Amino acid sequence: MTNRIGTCSKDCYGSCIFIGEWDDQARERTFLKANPLKNHPFTNGFFCEKLAKRESLIYHPERLKNALIRVGKKGENSFDIVPVNEAIRIIAERIKEIVLSSRERSVVGVYNAGNNGLLSRLAPLRFFGKLGATITTGGICNEGGCAGLTELFGTYSTTNPLQITDPNTHLIVNWGSDVVNRNIHTYKLIKKAIKNGSHLISIDSRKTPIFKDADQSVVLNPGMDHLFAQVILKTIHEKKVHDRDFLIKTSKGYEKLLLEIERINKNEILDQLKLNFDEVKELIDLIIKNKHHTIFNIGYGIQKDFFGGRIVQTIALIQILLGNLGKPGTGIIYSQSDFNKQFLNPLINYISQNNSYKPFNKIRLINLGRELSTNHYKMLFIYNFNPVSSLPNQNQLKKSLLRSNLFTVVQELFLTETTKYADIVIPSKFDLESDDLIAPYYIPGISINQAGPCPYENCLTNYEFYKKLALEMSWQKLTLFQEDDSEIVQKCLKLLPSIIRKKVKSQGFHLQFTPEDVPYENLQFPTADGKIKLNQISFDFGTKTLNEKMQRSMNEFLLLTPSYKYFLHSQLGQINSKFIKVFENIYLNPSDINLLKLKIGERIKVSNNIGKADYILKDLESLNQGVALIYSGSPMGLRRNNNPNIFISERPEELGYSGSYNSAIVKIEKLE
């Protein structure tokens, strides 16, 4: 028996750390069990339900163990097995042909965070940099909110999440985060805080399970959170309970902010929200009462709107107005990855070797379908990403991927919707079979993953594949491709500050904060002058979009597209297949079903100006009237692909250019 430190590399809040038990002599099932660390203050000795039995996924019979080459038409998973070295030879020949007939930038590397390991994401950039290829930039997740917060603070990371359980935290406002289903470790911290006397407010676009724990709650329609935040801001101003001393000391332009707040028409906004002030008075009073003792935990779904960054920014103003920053038991929890940058940047530079080649030509990930619709790009490499499930405007993307003069290589663990468009598929190693480092974005720090043996000789880490491809390109003498994954990890460990390196080597992880640490206690933020920037704040945004939402017909619905609790985007379908039918459904409030004279269980038509599909109608009382819900990330295995991203425009969020997945309006009709 061999024990190795492991870190979950999924694009998830947890980045759970565990001790993996291995039988290195076994013929196939070398990985036996994962034991979550009890001494890690966030993992806390347990896993989420989604991936508690990861050994079942690693050795699942549908796992890819051989390279595949297309024999059928694109749009279906029709392949023959090909020796992996032969597949790499074919890929290298195609690269050489494209470079001769076109140019290097016609080759595109597409990646995201399906595996969030530093090497997994960044080491392939050595190959693309040497080639002079194009790569994608940006993301589809939390970038809008990050941009909005950065405009205020010079960073999007201001708070230690472990402060949730601090004795000074008297109130937690959980705004737009389904922590029970998507961030269970934070939910456990919230439950501990409640047990110790903290209060909880839940605000979301549907009643999620945490509402049952809340002292006060409100359900808002998608894209209207900033309106409710303005009601709170106006009430604080009317009661003259804002922290004037804090604003004077820490901010620039607070006078302009107060003038903006004065202009808020609270009654008009309450009418738009279909709320009576008496319904939310106690909630707002609870926030005011707990001034200097309140933490906001803000979810990412809020900013998946055309104006998502402005929405998150408006919510953050509540904490600024009350002086709820830089003190124990206060803050704004969003993404904490900016806390990692100081020690992480040298590692990123080393792994990618970005000083060894010219700057990349880049295209926005969110616009991949449109970019590929031209004939400019001739070859596509995709890793750590399933764009045919995850990107908006699916119809345009699929049409682009069907181009006969586009040669596509996909690295994957299983066949997916994206492999349907691949010319060659390279089988990947699992994260547990790869040496890597993981820098979590929710609990800042760094941890290690020590590779166990992979029983399938043709499976490769991302870097192993590109290293072999470099050899086929006759680049083997270049120092870029001399190291293996383990050597890169060891070099990165040496680049870490000594105190961090010692912790990673001794216990497998380093955390930036203890539960007692309070960032920015000196109230100096990383802006040019150390002040919070309030002079550019305006609530005059999104009026046209808001009017469209307010003036819908009776059969037009605001669309929510969350992930289902047992899936992570399009991953984990192989071990959670008994829940797969939820992706065939559309959910409405029972009152809407009655108004439209529809029947639960019947198949109905759903459409808008960019997509149409049919779904099975189900009722869900946790939704507001006028809101529809379709779960996103449907894995392989359905009779038809009902991915709701066919309804999502590629128009990005305006500040961070991330996906506006909760901005769509769909029409619901009976099937003819």
HELIX and SHEET records of a PDB file:
HELIX    1   1 GLU A   49  LEU A   51  5                                   3    
HELIX    2   2 ARG A   54  ILE A   58  1                                   5    
HELIX    3   3 VAL A   84  SER A  101  1                                  18    
HELIX    4   4 GLU A  104  SER A  106  5                                   3    
HELIX    5   5 LEU A  118  LEU A  122  1                                   5    
HELIX    6   6 LEU A  125  LEU A  131  1                                   7    
HELIX    7   7 GLU A  143  PHE A  153  1                                  11    
HELIX    8   8 PRO A  161  THR A  165  5                                   5    
HELIX    9   9 VAL A  179  ARG A  182  1                                   4    
HELIX   10  10 ILE A  184  LYS A  195  1                                  12    
HELIX   11  11 PRO A  209  ASP A  213  5                                   5    
HELIX   12  12 ASP A  225  GLU A  238  1                                  14    
HELIX   13  13 ARG A  244  THR A  250  1                                   7    
HELIX   14  14 TYR A  254  GLU A  262  1                                   9    
HELIX   15  15 LYS A  266  LEU A  273  1                                   8    
HELIX   16  16 PHE A  277  LYS A  289  1                                  13    
HELIX   17  17 GLY A  301  GLN A  303  5                                   3    
HELIX   18  18 GLY A  308  LEU A  321  1                                  14    
HELIX   19  19 SER A  337  ASN A  340  5                                   4    
HELIX   20  20 LYS A  341  SER A  352  1                                  12    
HELIX   21  21 LEU A  365  ASN A  367  5                                   3    
HELIX   22  22 LEU A  368  LEU A  372  1                                   5    
HELIX   23  23 PRO A  387  SER A  390  1                                   4    
HELIX   24  24 GLN A  394  LEU A  401  1                                   8    
HELIX   25  25 THR A  419  TYR A  421  5                                   3    
HELIX   26  26 ASP A  431  GLU A  433  5                                   3    
HELIX   27  27 ASN A  462  GLU A  472  1                                  11    
HELIX   28  28 THR A  479  PHE A  481  5                                   3    
HELIX   29  29 ASP A  485  LEU A  495  1                                  11    
HELIX   30  30 SER A  498  GLN A  507  1                                  10    
HELIX   31  31 THR A  543  MET A  550  1                                   8    
HELIX   32  32 SER A  577  GLU A  584  5                                   8    
HELIX   33  33 PRO A  590  LEU A  595  1                                   6    
HELIX   34  34 PRO A  644  PHE A  647  5                                   4    
SHEET    1   A 3 THR A   2  THR A   7  0                                        
SHEET    2   A 3 ILE A  17  TRP A  22 -1                                        
SHEET    3   A 3 PHE A  31  PRO A  36 -1                                        
SHEET    1   B 8 PHE A  79  VAL A  82  0                                        
SHEET    2   B 8 ALA A  67  ARG A  70 -1                                        
SHEET    3   B 8 ILE A 424  PRO A 427 -1                                        
SHEET    4   B 8 PHE A 407  GLU A 412  1                                        
SHEET    5   B 8 MET A 379  TYR A 383  1                                        
SHEET    6   B 8 VAL A 107  TYR A 111  1                                        
SHEET    7   B 8 THR A 134  THR A 137  1                                        
SHEET    8   B 8 ASN A 361  ARG A 364  1                                        
SHEET    1   C 5 GLN A 216  VAL A 219  0                                        
SHEET    2   C 5 HIS A 199  ASP A 204  1                                        
SHEET    3   C 5 LEU A 171  TRP A 175  1                                        
SHEET    4   C 5 THR A 294  ILE A 298  1                                        
SHEET    5   C 5 GLY A 331  ILE A 333  1                                        
SHEET    1   D 2 SER A 251  LYS A 252  0                                        
SHEET    2   D 2 ILE A 532  LYS A 533  1                                        
SHEET    1   E 3 ASP A 436  ILE A 438  0                                        
SHEET    2   E 3 GLY A 445  ASN A 449 -1                                        
SHEET    3   E 3 PHE A 509  LEU A 511 -1                                        
SHEET    1   F 7 GLU A 556  LEU A 560  0                                        
SHEET    2   F 7 VAL A 627  LEU A 629  1                                        
SHEET    3   F 7 ASN A 585  LEU A 588 -1                                        
SHEET    4   F 7 LYS A 612  ASP A 619  1                                        
SHEET    5   F 7 ARG A 603  SER A 607 -1                                        
SHEET    6   F 7 ILE A 665  LYS A 670 -1                                        
SHEET    7   F 7 GLU A 556  LEU A 560 -1                                        
END                                                                             
